[in-house]
Amino acid sequence: MFAGTRVPVKNLFDYLETGETLDQFLLDFPSVDRAKATATLEMAQGALCANAHPA
C-alpha cells in the first residue's frame, strides 16, 4: 500500500503495464501524490538495476 492510502502499489505497476501513464494513475487515485509514486518507481528501478548484468 502507498503510505496513508488504501491503494496497493501493485495498482501503479498494473497501470503502467497496460500502457496507462503515471498522470492517468494519479488522476484515478488522487490519494496518491506524485512524489510517492515517483519514489516507488525509483526504488523499483534501483532494485532491478542493482541485479542487472551489464550489456
LOMIKOL-204182 format. One line per field, with one value per residue: x, y, z of N, C-alpha, C, O in turn; residue number from 1; residue in one letter. Coordinates in steps of 0.2 Angstrom, whole numbers. Layout:
nc1 [X ...]
nc2 [Y ...]
nc3 [Z ...]
cac1 [X ...]
cac2 [Y ...]
cac3 [Z ...]
cc1 [X ...]
cc2 [Y ...]
cc3 [Z ...]
oc1 [X ...]
oc2 [Y ...]
oc3 [Z ...]
nr [NUM ...]
rest [A ...]
// end
This chain:
nc1 [4 2 9 -2 -13 -26 -22 -15 2 4 -6 -1 10 2 -6 4 9 -1 0 -5 -3 8 2 -12 -14 -12 -23 -34 -32 -32 -28 -15 0 11 25 26 22 32 44 42 43 56 63 60 66 80 81 80 90 101 103 105 114 128 127]
nc2 [-6 11 23 30 28 18 12 -1 -3 -11 -8 3 -2 -11 -2 5 -6 -9 1 13 30 38 50 47 37 44 53 44 39 49 50 46 54 63 63 51 41 42 40 27 21 24 17 4 4 5 -7 -16 -13 -15 -28 -31 -37 -31 -25]
nc3 [0 -3 8 20 12 4 -7 -16 -20 -31 -40 -47 -55 -62 -70 -77 -84 -93 -102 -98 -92 -79 -75 -78 -69 -57 -58 -57 -44 -33 -20 -19 -20 -32 -28 -20 -29 -39 -31 -28 -40 -43 -33 -37 -49 -45 -37 -48 -56 -48 -48 -61 -76 -84 -101]
cac1 [0 5 8 -8 -19 -28 -20 -9 7 3 -10 3 13 -3 -7 10 10 -6 1 -8 3 8 -3 -18 -14 -13 -30 -38 -30 -30 -25 -8 3 16 31 26 23 39 49 41 46 64 65 59 72 86 81 81 97 106 104 106 120 129 126]
cac2 [0 18 25 34 27 11 10 -5 -1 -15 -4 8 -6 -13 4 6 -12 -9 7 20 35 40 55 44 34 49 56 39 38 55 50 45 60 61 61 44 37 43 37 20 19 25 12 -2 4 4 -14 -20 -11 -17 -35 -32 -39 -26 -27]
cac3 [0 -3 15 21 7 3 -14 -17 -25 -37 -45 -51 -59 -67 -74 -82 -88 -98 -106 -95 -90 -72 -74 -78 -62 -52 -58 -54 -37 -30 -13 -20 -23 -37 -25 -18 -35 -42 -26 -29 -47 -42 -29 -41 -54 -41 -36 -54 -59 -44 -50 -69 -78 -89 -108]
cc1 [4 4 2 -13 -21 -27 -14 -4 7 -1 -6 7 8 -5 -2 11 5 -5 -2 -2 2 3 -10 -19 -16 -20 -35 -38 -28 -27 -17 -5 9 23 31 26 29 44 48 44 54 67 65 65 79 87 83 88 102 108 105 113 122 129 133]
cc2 [6 20 30 34 20 8 5 -3 -5 -12 0 4 -9 -8 4 0 -12 -3 13 24 36 45 52 41 39 52 51 37 44 55 48 51 58 59 54 40 37 40 29 17 19 19 5 -2 2 -4 -18 -19 -14 -25 -37 -33 -33 -29 -28]
cc3 [0 4 15 16 8 -4 -14 -22 -32 -42 -49 -56 -64 -72 -80 -87 -94 -103 -104 -92 -82 -71 -74 -71 -57 -52 -55 -47 -34 -23 -13 -23 -28 -34 -23 -24 -38 -37 -27 -35 -46 -38 -33 -46 -51 -40 -42 -57 -55 -46 -58 -71 -84 -96 -111]
oc1 [10 -2 2 -18 -18 -30 -9 -6 8 0 -8 7 10 -6 -3 12 6 -9 -1 4 -3 -1 -14 -25 -20 -23 -40 -42 -22 -24 -14 -7 12 26 36 30 32 49 53 47 57 72 70 68 83 92 87 91 108 114 105 118 117 131 134]
oc2 [6 20 35 38 16 4 7 0 -3 -13 1 6 -10 -10 5 1 -15 -2 19 21 34 45 55 41 37 54 53 35 45 60 49 54 53 55 51 35 31 36 26 12 15 16 1 -7 -1 -6 -23 -24 -16 -27 -42 -31 -32 -35 -30]
oc3 [3 6 11 16 11 -6 -12 -27 -37 -48 -55 -62 -70 -78 -86 -93 -100 -107 -107 -91 -79 -66 -70 -68 -52 -47 -52 -44 -32 -21 -8 -29 -27 -36 -23 -23 -40 -40 -27 -35 -49 -40 -32 -47 -53 -40 -42 -59 -57 -45 -60 -68 -88 -97 -117]
nr [1 2 3 4 5 6 7 8 9 10 11 12 13 14 15 16 17 18 19 20 21 22 23 24 25 26 27 28 29 30 31 32 33 34 35 36 37 38 39 40 41 42 43 44 45 46 47 48 49 50 51 52 53 54 55]
rest [M F A G T R V P V K N L F D Y L E T G E T L D Q F L L D F P S V D R A K A T A T L E M A Q G A L C A N A H P A]
// end
